[in-house]
Amino acid sequence: MPGRVPVCRSADTNSSSMPEIVMYSTAFCPYCIRARILLDSKGVSYREFRIDLESQLRVEMEQRSGRTSVPQIFVGDTHIGGFDDMYALERRGTLDVLLRPEADGGTDE
Ligand SMILES: N[C@@H](CCC(=O)N[C@@H](CS)C(=O)NCC(=O)O)C(=O)O
């Protein structure tokens, strides 16, 4: 599947309860680049589904999100939205909790 570009690791290797983070994207879209920078700054693993490489992924993205623009970001089944939506969560201080829920709930020690 050429359009599914795992970044860092695949969902199959998730050993914790961390929800999978998925970003539907294209290579050079400025909003995708900003979204990558923000996600990378959070140190989280995520998968990119490149809709410019596989047209079926565009169909999937539009069905899941109801939108046509990239990026579209999901945390598990939760639709975050595009870059602006994700950045709004960051400014509100709620993005970290969404991306890393296990980090917010204390430790298991
Ligand atoms: N507000 C959106 C803007 C995204 C956007 O405009 N993406 C462009 C590519 S850089 C796009 O997909 N345009 C095609 C469309 O809107 O259908 C975001 O922050 O993600």
The ligand as an SDF file (V2000), in Angstrom:
LIG
                    3D

 20 19  0  0  0  0  0  0  0  0999 V2000
   -7.6700   25.2330    7.8970 N   0  0  0  0  0  0  0  0  0  0  0  0
   -7.1430   24.0310    7.2690 C   0  0  0  0  0  0  0  0  0  0  0  0
   -6.5780   24.4230    5.9180 C   0  0  0  0  0  0  0  0  0  0  0  0
   -6.0790   23.2090    5.1500 C   0  0  0  0  0  0  0  0  0  0  0  0
   -5.9100   23.5030    3.6750 C   0  0  0  0  0  0  0  0  0  0  0  0
   -6.3080   24.5580    3.1700 O   0  0  0  0  0  0  0  0  0  0  0  0
   -5.3260   22.5200    2.9880 N   0  0  0  0  0  0  0  0  0  0  0  0
   -5.1980   22.6240    1.5600 C   0  0  0  0  0  0  0  0  0  0  0  0
   -3.8380   22.0960    1.1460 C   0  0  0  0  0  0  0  0  0  0  0  0
   -2.5110   23.0230    1.8990 S   0  0  0  0  0  0  0  0  0  0  0  0
   -6.2330   21.7390    0.9110 C   0  0  0  0  0  0  0  0  0  0  0  0
   -6.3560   20.5690    1.2270 O   0  0  0  0  0  0  0  0  0  0  0  0
   -7.0080   22.3010   -0.0330 N   0  0  0  0  0  0  0  0  0  0  0  0
   -7.9800   21.5330   -0.7930 C   0  0  0  0  0  0  0  0  0  0  0  0
   -9.3610   21.5540   -0.2040 C   0  0  0  0  0  0  0  0  0  0  0  0
   -9.6470   22.4010    0.6800 O   0  0  0  0  0  0  0  0  0  0  0  0
  -10.1860   20.7330   -0.6090 O   0  0  0  0  0  0  0  0  0  0  0  0
   -6.0850   23.4160    8.1830 C   0  0  0  0  0  0  0  0  0  0  0  0
   -5.5840   24.1250    9.0570 O   0  0  0  0  0  0  0  0  0  0  0  0
   -5.8000   22.2230    8.0610 O   0  0  0  0  0  0  0  0  0  0  0  0
  1  2  1  0
  2  3  1  0
  2 18  1  0
  3  4  1  0
  4  5  1  0
  5  6  2  0
  5  7  1  0
  7  8  1  0
  8  9  1  0
  8 11  1  0
  9 10  1  0
 11 12  2  0
 11 13  1  0
 13 14  1  0
 14 15  1  0
 15 16  2  0
 15 17  1  0
 18 19  2  0
 18 20  1  0
M  END
$$$$
